[in-house]
Amino acid sequence: MGLFKKIFSKITGKKNSDIKAEVPNTLNFSYDNTEYTEDYKSIVLDEEPNVVKAIFLHNYNNKSLESNYPRYYQYEYNIKDTKKLHQEFINKGFLIELDIEKNIQTVLNMMTIAELKELLKTKGLKVSGKKVDLVERLLTINISKNEIHPKYYVYTISEKAINYLEKYDFLYKLHQSTYGIELEEYIHNKNELEKAWKTNKVKFNDVVWAILNKRTLKYNFSKDYGSLRNNFFNMYELTKNEKKPNLQLLCNVLYIDFSGMGNDNTVHNFDTMFYKNSPIAPYLSNELKKYKLDDLIKAFKNVQINLPFMYFNLNQMVNIIIDDYNDSIHNFEKLNGIANKPNEKAKTYKYIL
């Protein structure tokens, strides 16, 4: 992660309650399905960070007005008529019509095999072969725009749309991510890092890492161990995106899973800890096998998380990992027999029966 280690130590200390976004919320969403955003021009012309604008321009590059629009534009962003919004982007020059005759190969590649064969028939050409053969055959002749179905009259993003997307690329990344980061939270942390590092070119992943680091302290302090576990998992996935996977973070996830601890300082019932015949989730099991067993055990023994309760001690956890790594079948009755049982009257945690 390189510079990631510097992030948390350089951020000025502020409580979460003090966080205020420096960029106003440009769209006042009600999230009420009976109300919709009607002023589409305000979305299109907005020069501030606008998530709808960024998502739409990213998704509808090289798309036509005959496109299908995802329902989330309606239920998440209160856009009643997405086609009208699409047309507004065209009217204001953010999307410009692609010259079909100059870009005929691009258009032909968008078409289905059935449509390509139909066009070949009208030209008296053979219709046999794979799609690439059909396209190559059509490229040997002249095809005019009026021979192409209007659904392939596509619009591509203009230079000013490209400039907007480059400036606010983080908006689309936030929309695509699973980290649950709000725009205001992202902007605040981005501003903090830019100030600390004296630069305006902070990377998206650096900002996300800073936010996840803060959440680690927050969840640990509030004893929300389920959220802490998921946060470690998100941090692990982020290191994978950087092509520098952090095995220690993956071991942190497993450690909390084996403990049985959940949110609000609760202990889950032992019976709910198993995924089919294993206490390890299938995705995590597959991830473990990407590493050398010795490195995995070493990283697991270096976990430094203090928990009020654990079903298994460290050595038992390591043995579970070794069995899973070697594809051994876990014996539920045996694990249940050796597991430490919660004390329902314990004062340090709450047990879910």
TANORRA-V576573 format. One record per helix or strand. SS is the DSSP state (~ for helix, > for strand). FROM is the first residue (numbers start at 1). TO is the last residue. If there is no record, write none. Layout:
SS,FROM,TO
SS,FROM,TO
//
This chain:
~,4,10
~,16,18
>,37,37
~,40,45
~,51,59
>,63,63
~,72,75
>,79,79
~,82,91
>,95,97
~,104,110
~,113,122
~,131,138
~,145,147
~,150,152
>,155,157
~,159,167
~,169,176
~,183,197
~,204,222
~,225,241
~,247,259
>,261,261
~,263,265
>,266,267
~,270,273
>,275,275
>,278,278
~,282,288
~,293,301
~,314,325
~,332,338
>,350,351
//
